[in-house]
Amino acid sequence: MQGPQCPLQTRILFHCAHKTGQEEKLMECHQQLGDSLEDQLSLASIHYLRGHYQVHAFTVHHKPAHKCKLSLCLCVHVLTAIAMT
């Protein structure tokens, strides 16, 4: 991918690796995720898509969602929808 490496690029590559079944790339991107709200929501969406419904994934996804703006929630749901197609 072209451009400077940034958290958004990592999240996009994380979702693309999931979509294409590239486990090594998925784990590489997973290790690069931080504690930001966006990173944690991205991680939670991948947990959900992979069928990991444990309490931790549910808590990570719903706890920050109450604190964030509607636009961020919509972005996460759009990313999830894209990853599912």
Secondary structure as UniProt FT lines:
FT   HELIX           7..20
FT   HELIX           23..32
FT   HELIX           37..49
FT   TURN            50..51
FT   HELIX           55..65
FT   TURN            66..67
FT   HELIX           70..84
//
